[in-house]
């Protein structure tokens, strides 16, 4: 029987992505004070839980939503793609209840989704650079 080898680098990348994503959500709460709210009790536990939920939804539901909305995304030349991120944010707000709220206008939530996407892209590039430098 062959045993799978645990890849420590993959686990460290995932942990860094989740912590970085939590930090991005905290920054979004600070920048967009009236449009996004994450409960700050329990020393950021809710922000960490929201980042895990968003990460899991991005890995599971987002590809399905992308394929379902591919014609709309194509017709709008890719401008509909951030709307998928808005849908995921609203789904996380629904699941977490009062701990994660999006009371702002839909256009502001769209800007928040774009901000989170840009910051996540930068975070991913930094993490990939850190782990590429090790090799």
C-alpha positions as CSV (number, residue, x, y, z in Angstrom):
1,X,0.0,0.0,0.0
2,X,1.4,3.4,-1.1
3,X,1.2,6.2,1.4
4,X,0.6,9.7,0.2
5,X,3.3,12.2,1.1
6,X,2.1,15.3,2.7
7,X,3.4,18.4,0.9
8,X,4.3,21.0,3.5
9,X,4.8,23.7,0.9
10,X,1.2,23.3,-0.3
11,X,-0.1,23.5,3.3
12,X,2.0,26.6,4.0
13,X,0.8,28.3,0.8
14,X,-2.8,27.5,1.8
15,X,-2.4,28.9,5.3
16,X,-0.7,32.0,4.0
17,X,-3.5,32.5,1.5
18,X,-6.2,32.2,4.2
19,X,-4.4,34.6,6.6
20,X,-3.7,37.0,3.7
21,X,-7.3,36.8,2.6
22,X,-8.4,37.6,6.1
23,X,-6.2,40.6,6.1
24,X,-7.7,41.7,2.8
25,X,-11.2,41.4,4.2
26,X,-10.1,43.4,7.3
27,X,-8.7,46.1,5.0
28,X,-11.9,46.1,2.9
29,X,-13.9,46.6,6.2
30,X,-11.7,49.6,7.1
31,X,-11.8,51.2,3.6
32,X,-15.5,50.6,2.9
33,X,-16.8,51.2,6.5
34,X,-20.4,51.7,5.7
35,X,-20.7,49.0,3.0
36,X,-19.2,45.9,4.5
37,X,-19.3,44.7,8.1
38,X,-17.5,41.8,9.7
39,X,-18.0,41.2,13.4
40,X,-14.8,42.0,15.3
41,X,-15.5,39.9,18.3
42,X,-13.4,36.8,19.0
43,X,-10.2,38.5,17.7
44,X,-10.9,38.1,14.0
45,X,-12.3,34.6,14.1
46,X,-15.3,35.7,12.0
47,X,-13.0,37.3,9.4
48,X,-11.0,34.1,9.3
49,X,-14.2,32.0,8.9
50,X,-15.4,34.3,6.1
51,X,-12.1,34.0,4.3
52,X,-12.2,30.2,4.5
53,X,-15.8,30.3,3.2
54,X,-14.9,32.6,0.3
55,X,-11.8,30.4,-0.5
56,X,-14.0,27.2,-0.6
57,X,-16.6,28.9,-2.7
58,X,-14.0,30.2,-5.1
59,X,-12.7,26.7,-5.5
60,X,-16.1,24.9,-5.9
61,X,-19.0,27.2,-6.8
62,X,-17.1,29.9,-8.8
63,X,-16.1,27.6,-11.7
64,X,-19.7,26.4,-12.0
65,X,-21.0,29.9,-12.0
66,X,-18.4,30.9,-14.5
67,X,-19.5,28.2,-16.9
68,X,-23.2,29.0,-16.4
69,X,-22.7,32.7,-17.0
70,X,-20.1,32.3,-19.8
71,X,-22.4,33.7,-22.6
72,X,-23.2,36.8,-20.5
73,X,-19.5,37.2,-19.7
74,X,-18.7,36.9,-23.3
75,X,-21.3,39.4,-24.4
76,X,-20.1,42.0,-21.9
77,X,-16.5,41.3,-22.8
78,X,-15.6,40.1,-19.3
79,X,-17.3,42.8,-17.4
80,X,-19.8,40.4,-15.8
81,X,-17.0,38.3,-14.2
82,X,-16.7,40.5,-11.1
83,X,-20.5,40.0,-10.6
84,X,-19.7,36.3,-9.8
85,X,-17.5,37.6,-7.0
86,X,-20.5,39.8,-5.8
87,X,-22.7,36.7,-5.8
88,X,-20.1,34.8,-3.7
89,X,-19.9,37.7,-1.2
90,X,-23.7,37.8,-0.9
91,X,-23.7,34.0,-0.4
92,X,-21.2,34.3,2.4
93,X,-23.2,37.1,4.0
94,X,-26.3,34.8,3.8
95,X,-24.4,31.9,5.4
96,X,-22.8,33.9,8.2
97,X,-25.8,35.9,9.1
98,X,-25.2,39.0,11.3
99,X,-21.5,38.3,11.6
100,X,-20.9,39.4,7.9
101,X,-23.1,42.0,6.4
102,X,-23.2,43.9,3.1
103,X,-25.5,46.8,3.8
104,X,-24.2,49.0,1.1
105,X,-25.4,49.7,-2.4
106,X,-24.9,46.9,-5.0
107,X,-22.4,49.2,-7.0
108,X,-20.3,49.6,-3.8
109,X,-20.4,45.9,-3.2
110,X,-19.2,45.5,-6.9
111,X,-16.3,47.9,-6.1
112,X,-15.5,45.9,-2.9
113,X,-15.5,42.7,-5.0
114,X,-13.1,44.3,-7.5
115,X,-10.9,45.5,-4.7
116,X,-10.8,42.1,-3.1
117,X,-10.0,40.4,-6.4
118,X,-7.1,42.8,-7.1
119,X,-5.7,42.4,-3.7
120,X,-6.0,38.6,-3.9
121,X,-4.2,38.6,-7.2
122,X,-1.3,40.6,-5.6
123,X,-1.3,38.3,-2.6
124,X,-1.1,35.2,-4.8
125,X,1.8,36.7,-6.8
126,X,3.7,37.5,-3.6
127,X,3.1,34.0,-2.2
128,X,4.1,32.4,-5.4
129,X,7.2,34.5,-5.5
130,X,8.2,33.6,-2.0
131,X,7.8,29.8,-2.6
132,X,9.5,30.1,-6.0
133,X,12.5,31.8,-4.4
134,X,13.0,28.8,-2.1
135,X,13.6,26.3,-4.9
